[in-house]
Amino acid sequence: MNDTAWETLFARHNILNEISKAGMFRITADQIKAEREPRLMTKFDHRVNLPSIFRNNNLAILPVTRGDYVIARFSAYHDFERCALEYQRVSLPSGIQSLLPQYIVSEAIALNCANACGILEDFLEDENLVPTVSGRMSSGEFRFSISVGGSQQAVEVRNSQIGICR
């Protein structure tokens, strides 16, 4: 579904041509919504989740406000190096009945399990971690640079929605 909807949007807004001219294309949630729900059309946690037109043209999409996104040849994904260290098996504490391995079905639950097992403390080398906020929040305003075709491109973000899981 996303592939077809994005193909339509790319044709309608001449996105590839605009990216060739300007380096990026700004698209609104309303423009995306003309085809499909924006939250379903813009959530690509992994490179393999990208629609074909994005993969075939080395494109990624990033939110810059609560209703605007930019599409460009961003280096938005990183392949992690293989870890040469041996892993350590951990178990959930036996007294916690609400966290069971067969029910780890979301990022938030996985992070709660990692916290309960001490994985986060070990990884961050900090025994004084305290869970604070989680859920949807506003990013505030900030600027960052991201690699676009070998050069750095400045991107300005204004109150984009972010998800915080501990």
C-alpha positions as CSV (number, residue, x, y, z in Angstrom):
1,M,0.0,0.0,0.0
2,N,2.8,2.5,0.9
3,D,4.6,1.7,-2.3
4,T,1.7,2.6,-4.5
5,A,0.8,5.7,-2.5
6,W,4.4,7.0,-2.6
7,E,4.6,6.3,-6.3
8,T,1.5,8.5,-6.8
9,L,2.9,11.3,-4.5
10,F,6.3,11.3,-6.3
11,A,4.5,11.6,-9.7
12,R,2.0,14.2,-8.6
13,H,4.6,16.5,-6.9
14,N,7.5,15.7,-9.3
15,I,9.5,14.9,-6.2
16,L,12.6,13.3,-7.9
17,N,13.0,16.3,-10.1
18,E,12.6,18.7,-7.2
19,I,15.2,16.8,-5.2
20,S,17.6,17.0,-8.2
21,K,17.2,20.8,-8.4
22,A,17.0,21.7,-4.7
23,G,18.6,18.8,-2.9
24,M,15.5,18.0,-0.9
25,F,11.7,18.2,-1.1
26,R,9.4,19.4,1.6
27,I,6.1,17.5,1.8
28,T,3.2,18.2,4.1
29,A,1.1,15.8,6.1
30,D,-1.9,17.1,4.2
31,Q,-0.2,16.2,0.9
32,I,0.6,12.7,2.1
33,K,-2.9,12.3,3.6
34,A,-4.4,12.7,0.1
35,E,-3.1,9.1,-0.4
36,R,-2.9,7.5,3.0
37,E,-2.5,8.3,6.7
38,P,0.8,10.1,7.2
39,R,1.8,8.2,10.3
40,L,1.6,4.9,8.3
41,M,3.4,6.5,5.3
42,T,6.4,8.0,7.2
43,K,7.4,5.5,9.8
44,F,10.5,3.7,8.5
45,D,12.5,2.5,11.5
46,H,14.8,0.4,9.4
47,R,16.1,0.7,5.8
48,V,14.2,-2.4,4.8
49,N,10.9,-0.6,5.7
50,L,11.4,2.0,3.0
51,P,9.1,2.0,0.0
52,S,10.7,0.9,-3.3
53,I,10.9,4.5,-4.7
54,F,12.9,5.6,-1.6
55,R,15.2,2.5,-1.7
56,N,15.8,2.7,-5.5
57,N,16.7,6.4,-5.3
58,N,18.7,6.3,-2.0
59,L,16.1,8.5,-0.3
60,A,15.0,8.9,3.3
61,I,12.3,11.1,4.9
62,L,12.6,13.0,8.2
63,P,10.0,15.0,10.2
64,V,10.8,18.7,10.6
65,T,7.5,19.9,12.2
66,R,4.3,18.3,13.3
67,G,3.0,18.5,9.8
68,D,6.1,18.7,7.5
69,Y,8.7,16.3,6.3
70,V,11.8,16.5,4.1
71,I,12.8,13.9,1.6
72,A,16.4,13.8,0.3
73,R,19.3,11.5,-0.2
74,F,20.0,11.5,3.5
75,S,22.3,9.0,5.2
76,A,19.5,8.3,7.8
77,Y,20.5,4.8,8.6
78,H,23.7,3.3,10.1
79,D,24.9,-0.3,9.8
80,F,26.4,-1.2,13.1
81,E,29.7,-3.0,13.1
82,R,29.7,-6.6,14.3
83,C,30.5,-6.8,18.0
84,A,33.5,-9.0,18.7
85,L,32.6,-9.2,22.4
86,E,30.9,-12.3,23.9
87,Y,27.3,-11.8,25.0
88,Q,26.0,-12.3,28.4
89,R,22.6,-14.0,29.0
90,V,20.3,-12.2,31.4
91,S,16.9,-13.2,32.8
92,L,13.9,-11.1,33.9
93,P,13.7,-10.9,37.7
94,S,11.4,-13.7,38.9
95,G,9.2,-11.5,41.0
96,I,7.9,-9.4,38.2
97,Q,4.8,-11.0,36.8
98,S,3.8,-8.3,34.3
99,L,7.0,-8.7,32.2
100,L,7.1,-12.1,30.4
101,P,9.4,-12.9,27.4
102,Q,6.5,-14.1,25.2
103,Y,4.8,-10.7,25.6
104,I,7.7,-8.5,24.6
105,V,5.9,-7.0,21.5
106,S,6.8,-3.4,21.6
107,E,9.8,-1.1,21.9
108,A,8.5,0.3,25.2
109,I,8.0,-3.2,26.7
110,A,11.5,-4.2,25.5
111,L,13.0,-1.2,27.1
112,N,11.2,-1.9,30.4
113,C,12.6,-5.4,30.3
114,A,16.1,-4.2,29.6
115,N,15.8,-1.8,32.5
116,A,14.4,-4.5,34.8
117,C,17.3,-6.9,33.9
118,G,20.0,-4.2,34.4
119,I,21.0,-4.2,30.7
120,L,20.7,-0.4,30.4
121,E,22.8,0.1,33.6
122,D,25.4,-2.2,32.2
123,F,25.5,-0.8,28.7
124,L,25.6,2.8,29.9
125,E,27.9,2.0,32.8
126,D,25.7,3.9,35.2
127,E,24.1,2.3,38.2
128,N,22.0,5.3,39.0
129,L,19.6,5.4,36.1
130,V,16.2,6.7,36.9
131,P,13.3,6.4,34.4
132,T,11.7,9.8,33.8
133,V,9.5,10.7,30.9
134,S,8.2,8.5,28.1
135,G,5.6,8.8,25.4
136,R,5.0,11.4,22.7
137,M,6.5,14.8,23.2
138,S,7.5,17.9,21.1
139,S,11.1,18.1,20.0
140,G,11.4,21.9,20.5
141,E,13.5,23.7,18.0
142,F,17.0,22.6,16.9
143,R,19.3,22.4,13.8
144,F,21.4,19.5,12.8
145,S,23.6,18.6,9.8
146,I,23.2,15.3,7.9
147,S,25.1,13.8,5.1
148,V,23.4,14.3,1.7
149,G,25.3,12.9,-1.2
150,G,28.7,13.3,0.4
151,S,28.2,16.8,1.7
152,Q,26.6,18.1,4.8
153,Q,23.0,19.6,4.7
154,A,21.6,21.7,7.5
155,V,18.1,20.7,8.6
156,E,15.9,22.8,10.9
157,V,13.4,21.1,13.1
158,R,10.5,23.0,14.8
159,N,8.4,21.1,17.3
160,S,8.3,17.8,15.5
161,Q,6.7,14.9,17.4
162,I,9.1,12.5,19.0
163,G,8.6,9.3,20.9
164,I,10.6,8.9,24.2
165,C,10.9,5.4,25.7
166,R,12.8,5.8,28.9
